[in-house]
């Protein structure tokens, strides 16, 4: 059962295993996965009727994405500056 759950998770969430693997640009694959995650957060929040949860979900995802974005920019700046 655990293997079934693990395979299901990786089949959806891993861009090297799901159908998005056919897109050559990894950045585009990541963007599409982000858009899908926003769609699912919206769908679940609206389905359960919790507008507060919906707003909280958007805010927390935005903060997480902002932190990732700042980290990637910092790494790229360091890599280009100290090459």
N, C-alpha and C positions, 0 to 999 in steps of 0.2 A: 504494500500500500504506500509506504514511504517513497519507494522508487517511482511509483506511478505519479505521485504528487510532484516529486522532483522533476521528472521528465516533462510533465505538463507545464510547470513553472518555466523551465528552461526553453521549452518549445515556444512559449509566448514572449518571454522577457529577453532572451538572448538573440541579439541581432545577427549572430552568426548561424543560428538554427532556424529562426522563423522566416517567413516568405520575404521579409525585407532584406534578407541577405543578398538578393539579386540586384539591389541598388548599389552601384559601385562606390558612391561617395558616403563615407561613414558619418559625416556631419548631417547629411540629408536623412539617413536612417535614424539618427538620434533625434532629429527634429520631429520626424513622423511619430516616433515613440512618445515624445513629449506631448504632442498634440493628442494622441490617443489617450494618454494618461489624464489629460485635462478633460477630455470627453467623458471618460469613465467616472472621474470624480464628480463631474456635473450630473451625469445620469444617476449615480447612486444617491447623491444628495437630494436631487429632485424627487427621486422615487420614494425615498423615505420621508419626504416632506419637511426636511429640516433645513430651513434657509440659513440658520445660524451655523450649522455644520458645513453647509456649502461655502459660506463666507470664510469660515475658519480654514477649510481645506484649501481654498484659493490662496489665502494669506500664507499658510505654511508652505505650500508648494512654491509660491513666489519667493519666499525667503530662502528655501532650499536651493532653488534654481539660481538665485542671485549669488549665493555663496559659492556654488559650483562655477558660475560664470567668472566671478572675481578670482577664484583659484586658478582657473585655466588661463586667464589673462596674465596673472602674476607669473605663472610658470613659463608662458610664452615670452614675456618680457625678459625674464631672467635668462632664458635660453638664447635669445637674440642678443642681449647685452653682453653676456659673458662667454660668447663662443670662442 
